Amino acid sequence: MEQLNQPETIQLNSSDRLIKPSLLSLDVQDLPAWQNQSYRQKQLATWIYDQGRYEFADMNNVPKAWRGELAEQYAILPFVSMERYASKDGSTRYLFYLADGKKTEAVFMPYKNRKTLCISSMVGCPAGCSFCATGAMGFGRNLTDAEIIGQILAVAGQEGILPKDIRNVVLMGMGEALLNYDNALKAIKRMISPQALDMSPRRITLSTVGLPKQIRRLADEQLSLVLAVSLHAPDEETRKKIIPTAHSHSLEDIRRSLWYWQEEIGRRITIEYTMLEGINDNLWQAKELVTWLRGLTSHVNLIPFNSWQQSGFKSTAHADILAFQDVLEQAGISVSIRFSRGQDAGAACGQLALNN
């Protein structure tokens, strides 16, 4: 991996200020109201979610005395500071410093017709996938709902856009969101709330290593999210070598939970498949994947492995990825090759490891 560019550091709060609760942890109807005037809650929500303002002093249609009270009692963004690592391809990695000294990351990816943000649900990750730099660093802690949704507001502010300009969010950064279920779901519900970020659930992708019980629980929420499953191998032997959770959750259990998801939600499933040379890229494994996907409506993302120090893995050669892709296409499976952005900023898929 290339040496990282020098970051831009942005101070957001002081550590002592973040002892105060973040307003991002409250639903709009639970926001404070000046002298019990309920319309003040909507005013606060407009400043935070529509205008993306971090400072109470900026809220010029709010009574000055109340602004002072709010500043004494609350914070908005739940971060001390952030660092901005720009990539040559236009994407940007953001490193967030949390109140307890821990760190997490997000990646902003602007495209011609959309702005996408990849956010984290944890500090580190307990899943421990052997080819993932985040997994190799271990688990720090769950992020709060405010720390999850706060990534959207903080990045929007630094990119010079409004929070609602970010219309695509993927929970594919650090962590296994389904192991931080309650906080992740609170954040997602605030994203889609018409009174908050007013996002379409169809533009929110939640990535999971494949946890059957939690997938069923999420299906029962009846949210039309995009579910992305990090499969990475269609056979138990290979999957157990590279994904520790495979020892607890069989491929058959995962598949049954995905059938349940599709019965309840009615949306196709995305299968994430990182191509590792000599590990999971054999043509017989492509055929096994075809068999495993039978009966599911799916799209497969083949992801060339993004290198990181001491990973011990190599990416499958491009010609071999094309051959793997061809097997899937010949079987009528929707498939694409995803080339990750931000490699020179440590922001590519599988590279997030708090490098700074």
Buried (B, 14 or more C-beta within 10 A) or exposed (E): BEEBBEBEEBEBBEEEBBEBBBBBBBBBEEBBBBEEEEEBBBBBBBBBBBBBBBEBEEBEEBBEEBBEBBBEEBBBBBBBBBBBBBBEBEBBBBBBBBBEEBBBBBBBBBEEEEBBBBBBBBBBBBBBBBBBBBBBBEBBBBBBBBBBBBBBBBBBBBBEBBBBEBBBBBBBBBBBBBBBBEBBBBBBBBBBBEBBBBBEBEBBBBBBBBBBEBBBBBBEBEBBBBBBBBBBBBBEEBBBEBBBBBEEBBBEBBBBBBEBBBEBBEBBBBBBBBBBEEBBBBEEBBBBBBEBBEEBEBBBBBBBBBBBEEBEBEBBEEEBBEBBBEBBEEBEBBBEBBBBBBBBBBBBBBBBBBBB
